[in-house]
Amino acid sequence: MPKKRTPPAPVADELWFVKELAGETPPSFEAMKSLYGLSFDLCGLRPWEVIDESELIVVRDSRSGELCYCSVMGAAGEVYSVHVYIGDEGLRIFRKIAAEELSEPGEFFASMRSVSVEFVPKAELERPDRELLTALAHPQGRGIPSPVFRAMRPGFHPWFVTADEAGLLAECVQAVITVCAAVTREKSADFWNRADTYPMVKRVGEAEPKYQIDMVRAILPPEPRVVPASLPRETLQPLLDQDYPVRGTMELDYIFSGAPVGEKNERKSFACIALAVDAETGIVYAPEMTGANVAPGDAIAKVFLKAIQANRTLPKEVRVRSQKLKDSVAPIMESFGVKLRVASQLPAMDEARDGLLEFLSGGM
């Protein structure tokens, strides 16, 4: 029997995840080797036994200048990872999660920018992860966790890291190692005893890198205002000119399905569905599937127009589930003279939603 060939050792400038990151800048093997080494060291420190996931660590991205907020997960014994929330919106999402203010997963996935390393069993690795870890001579054996490196972008499923994302993640992992070592070394150290104040790690010195910990207070700017839905006048005007009868109530909603959309080796977007439902009959009008990066207001405004065009009737009232949705479609409803309000319960919509999601999950 011929001997099994040992694959050649990767060279420093060899690029990784090339097929999965077509059109983007893949990381070099040297960059992934550095990130892997830091992650291996981090896992050995078991930071989830030292730092709570609410105890953020701040890093300034050396490329973009944005502040990034690192959360160590694993105290509950379910997921072991470092998740990095990027920028003001990342911190806003983190605080909403902590306060249990996110009513829909779509709000998270539609706006989330992050990078992460998660330590998982070998069975959970995808093929490119296995190939990378083999090239890095990651130890094999029962119970040995494997690091998986991912990036999230608004409207997309987690995907492989680009060169810049790998560099940012390496900076953040180093920061967590620095703070974890400081907490372990100085048992009395408490970096999180003041509200909204966190340790910030920065590199000092070039020849022999050292790291300094300063305290910073994270103040969020006001939440951006909702941008009203925008539809071309030539789309609206023909319907505004119609003398449709007015009756009934319509429920509008924007549903996050979670279904991945995309080819095998490309970044997958999340599928979302805009729905219009007659509140009395439960009839569903012209559902429209979009990506999670499409503004919800734009999507449900289009569905509303399709519904009145198909039914040749204007509703007396339109109900939506949130103030954000109301603010986004209010100008269009005003132009038609339709009453618009937020309702905590949308019974017809919920029934249609459950049926549609069940159909989609069965199809997948």
C-alpha positions in Angstrom: 0.0 0.0 0.0 1.5 3.4 -1.0 2.3 5.7 1.9 -0.1 8.6 2.5 1.5 11.9 1.3 2.1 14.6 3.8 0.8 17.9 2.3 3.5 20.6 1.8 3.9 23.1 4.6 2.1 26.4 3.7 4.3 29.4 3.0 4.0 32.7 4.9 2.4 34.7 2.0 -0.1 31.9 1.0 -3.6 33.2 1.1 -6.4 31.5 2.9 -10.2 31.2 2.3 -9.6 32.4 -1.3 -12.7 30.7 -2.8 -15.0 31.8 0.0 -13.8 35.4 -0.1 -13.9 35.9 -3.9 -13.7 39.6 -4.7 -12.3 40.5 -1.2 -8.9 40.3 0.4 -8.2 36.9 2.0 -5.9 36.7 5.0 -2.4 35.3 4.6 -1.3 32.1 6.2 1.1 34.1 8.4 -1.8 36.3 9.6 -4.0 33.2 10.4 -1.0 31.5 12.1 -0.6 34.6 14.4 -4.3 34.7 15.1 -4.4 31.0 15.8 -1.4 31.3 18.2 -3.1 34.0 20.2 -6.4 32.1 20.3 -4.6 29.0 21.5 -3.0 31.0 24.3 -6.4 32.5 25.2 -8.1 29.2 25.4 -5.5 28.0 27.8 -6.2 30.9 30.1 -9.9 30.0 30.3 -11.0 33.6 30.4 -14.7 32.8 30.8 -13.7 31.7 34.4 -12.2 35.1 35.1 -14.3 37.6 33.1 -18.0 37.9 32.8 -19.6 38.5 29.3 -21.0 41.8 30.6 -17.4 43.0 31.4 -16.4 44.5 28.1 -12.8 45.2 27.0 -12.2 48.0 24.6 -9.8 48.1 21.6 -9.3 50.8 19.0 -9.1 49.2 15.6 -5.6 50.2 14.3 -7.0 50.4 10.7 -10.3 52.2 11.0 -9.9 54.0 14.3 -13.3 52.6 15.5 -13.7 51.5 19.1 -14.5 47.8 19.4 -16.0 46.1 22.5 -14.9 42.5 23.4 -17.2 40.2 25.3 -16.0 36.9 26.7 -18.6 34.2 26.6 -18.5 30.9 28.4 -19.5 31.4 32.0 -22.8 29.5 31.4 -20.9 26.6 30.0 -22.7 26.6 26.6 -20.6 28.8 24.2 -16.9 29.5 24.6 -15.9 32.5 22.6 -14.7 36.1 22.3 -17.3 38.2 20.4 -16.2 41.7 19.3 -18.9 44.3 18.8 -17.7 47.0 16.3 -18.4 50.7 16.6 -21.3 52.6 18.3 -24.0 50.4 16.8 -22.2 47.3 18.0 -22.2 48.7 21.6 -25.8 49.7 21.2 -26.8 46.2 20.2 -24.8 44.7 23.0 -26.6 46.9 25.6 -29.9 46.0 24.1 -29.2 42.3 24.4 -28.1 42.8 28.0 -31.3 44.7 28.8 -33.4 42.2 26.9 -34.7 45.0 24.7 -34.3 43.2 21.3 -37.8 42.0 20.4 -36.8 40.5 17.0 -33.6 38.7 16.0 -33.8 40.6 12.7 -32.8 43.8 14.5 -29.6 42.1 15.6 -28.7 40.5 12.2 -29.7 43.6 10.2 -27.2 45.9 11.9 -24.6 43.7 13.5 -20.9 44.2 12.6 -18.6 41.9 14.5 -15.7 39.5 14.5 -15.3 36.4 16.8 -13.4 33.4 17.8 -15.4 30.4 19.1 -13.9 27.2 20.5 -16.0 24.3 19.3 -15.7 20.4 19.0 -14.0 19.1 15.9 -17.3 17.8 14.6 -18.7 21.3 14.2 -15.9 22.5 11.9 -16.5 23.3 8.3 -14.2 22.0 5.6 -12.1 25.3 5.3 -11.7 25.4 9.1 -10.5 21.8 9.1 -8.0 22.5 6.3 -6.7 25.6 8.1 -6.2 23.8 11.4 -4.5 20.8 9.7 -2.1 23.3 8.1 -1.5 24.8 11.5 -0.8 21.4 13.1 -3.7 21.9 15.6 -3.5 19.0 18.1 -6.0 16.3 17.6 -7.8 14.3 20.4 -11.0 13.9 22.3 -12.1 17.0 24.2 -9.6 19.4 22.5 -11.5 22.5 21.4 -10.9 24.0 17.9 -10.9 27.7 17.2 -13.3 29.0 14.5 -12.8 32.6 13.2 -15.8 34.4 11.8 -17.0 37.9 10.8 -20.6 39.2 10.8 -21.8 42.0 8.5 -25.3 43.6 8.5 -27.8 41.3 6.8 -25.4 38.4 6.4 -24.7 35.1 8.2 -21.3 34.7 9.9 -18.6 34.1 7.4 -14.8 33.6 7.1 -12.6 36.5 8.0 -10.8 38.8 5.5 -7.3 40.1 6.0 -8.5 43.2 7.8 -11.0 41.2 9.9 -8.3 38.7 10.9 -6.0 41.6 12.0 -8.7 43.2 14.1 -9.6 39.9 15.7 -6.0 39.3 16.6 -5.8 42.8 18.2 -8.9 42.0 20.3 -7.8 38.5 21.4 -4.4 40.1 22.5 -6.4 42.7 24.5 -8.5 40.0 26.3 -5.3 38.0 27.1 -3.7 41.2 28.6 -6.7 42.0 30.8 -7.2 38.4 31.8 -3.6 38.2 32.9 -3.9 41.4 34.9 -7.1 40.2 36.7 -5.4 36.9 37.5 -2.2 38.5 38.6 -3.9 41.2 40.7 -6.8 39.5 42.5 -8.1 42.8 43.8 -8.2 44.4 40.4 -11.7 45.4 39.4 -11.9 47.1 36.0 -15.7 47.2 35.9 -16.8 48.8 39.1 -18.1 52.0 37.4 -21.1 52.1 35.1 -20.3 52.2 31.4 -16.6 52.3 32.1 -14.3 49.6 30.7 -10.6 48.8 30.4 -9.1 49.8 27.1 -5.9 48.0 25.9 -3.4 49.8 23.6 0.0 48.7 22.3 3.0 50.7 23.4 6.4 50.2 21.9 7.3 48.7 18.5 10.4 46.7 18.7 9.2 44.7 21.7 5.4 45.2 22.0 4.0 45.9 25.4 0.4 46.6 26.3 -1.1 49.3 28.5 -4.5 49.3 30.2 -6.4 52.6 30.6 -10.0 53.2 31.7 -12.5 54.7 29.3 -16.2 55.7 29.6 -18.3 54.6 26.7 -20.9 57.2 25.9 -23.3 56.3 23.1 -24.6 59.1 20.8 -28.4 59.3 20.4 -29.9 56.4 18.3 -30.1 57.4 14.6 -33.6 58.5 13.6 -35.7 56.2 11.5 -35.4 57.1 7.8 -38.9 57.2 6.2 -39.6 54.7 3.5 -38.9 56.1 0.0 -40.8 55.1 -3.1 -40.6 56.7 -6.5 -43.4 59.2 -7.2 -44.2 57.4 -10.5 -45.0 54.3 -8.4 -47.2 56.1 -5.9 -49.1 58.6 -8.1 -51.1 56.1 -10.2 -52.5 54.6 -7.0 -53.1 58.0 -5.4 -55.2 58.9 -8.5 -57.5 56.0 -8.0 -60.9 56.4 -6.3 -60.7 53.1 -4.3 -63.4 52.2 -1.7 -62.2 52.4 1.9 -62.9 49.5 4.2 -61.3 47.0 6.6 -58.0 46.8 8.5 -54.6 45.7 7.2 -51.7 44.3 9.3 -48.2 44.9 8.0 -45.0 43.3 9.3 -41.4 42.5 8.4 -40.4 39.0 9.3 -36.9 37.7 9.8 -36.9 34.1 8.5 -33.2 33.2 9.1 -33.1 31.3 5.9 -29.6 31.6 4.2 -29.6 32.9 0.6 -26.5 32.5 -1.6 -24.4 30.1 -3.5 -22.3 27.3 -1.8 -19.0 29.1 -1.4 -20.3 32.7 -1.0 -21.3 34.8 2.0 -25.0 34.0 2.7 -27.5 36.8 3.3 -30.6 36.4 5.6 -34.0 36.1 4.0 -36.7 38.4 5.3 -40.3 38.6 4.3 -42.6 41.7 4.1 -46.2 40.7 4.6 -49.6 42.4 4.3 -52.6 40.6 5.8 -56.3 41.4 6.0 -57.1 41.5 9.8 -60.6 40.1 9.4 -60.2 37.4 6.8 -56.5 36.5 7.2 -55.9 36.8 3.5 -52.2 37.3 2.7 -51.5 39.9 0.0 -48.3 39.7 -2.2 -45.6 38.7 0.3 -42.2 39.9 -0.7 -38.9 38.3 0.2 -35.9 40.6 0.7 -32.5 40.6 2.3 -32.0 41.7 6.0 -30.0 44.6 4.7 -33.1 46.1 3.0 -34.8 48.8 5.1 -38.0 47.2 6.7 -40.0 50.3 6.0 -39.2 50.2 2.2 -40.1 46.5 2.1 -43.5 46.8 3.8 -44.4 50.0 1.9 -44.0 48.0 -1.4 -46.2 45.2 0.0 -48.8 47.7 1.0 -49.0 49.2 -2.5 -49.2 45.7 -4.0 -52.0 44.8 -1.6 -54.2 47.8 -2.5 -53.5 47.4 -6.2 -54.5 43.7 -6.1 -57.5 44.3 -3.8 -58.5 47.6 -5.4 -59.4 48.8 -1.9 -57.9 51.1 0.6 -57.9 50.0 4.3 -59.4 52.3 6.9 -56.6 51.4 9.2 -53.1 49.9 9.0 -51.5 48.2 12.1 -47.8 47.6 12.6 -45.9 45.9 15.5 -43.4 48.6 16.4 -43.0 52.4 16.6 -40.0 52.1 14.2 -42.1 50.6 11.5 -44.8 53.2 12.1 -42.3 56.0 11.8 -40.9 54.5 8.6 -44.2 54.2 6.7 -46.1 57.1 8.2 -45.5 59.6 5.3 -46.9 57.0 2.8 -50.0 56.3 4.9 -50.6 60.0 5.3 -50.5 60.5 1.5 -53.3 57.9 1.2 -55.2 59.3 4.2 -55.0 55.9 6.0 -55.0 55.7 9.8 -51.8 54.1 11.1 -51.2 52.7 14.6 -49.0 50.4 16.6 -50.7 47.3 18.0 -49.2 44.9 20.5 -51.1 42.1 19.0 -51.5 41.2 15.3 -53.5 38.0 15.4 -54.0 37.5 11.6 -50.4 38.4 10.9 -49.1 35.9 13.6 -51.1 33.1 12.0 -49.8 33.9 8.6 -46.3 34.3 9.9 -46.3 30.9 11.6 -47.6 29.2 8.6 -45.1 30.8 6.3 -42.1 30.1 8.5 -43.2 26.5 8.9 -43.4 26.2 5.1 -40.0 27.7 4.7 -38.4 25.5 7.3 -40.0 22.4 5.8 -38.7 23.4 2.3 -35.2 23.8 3.6 
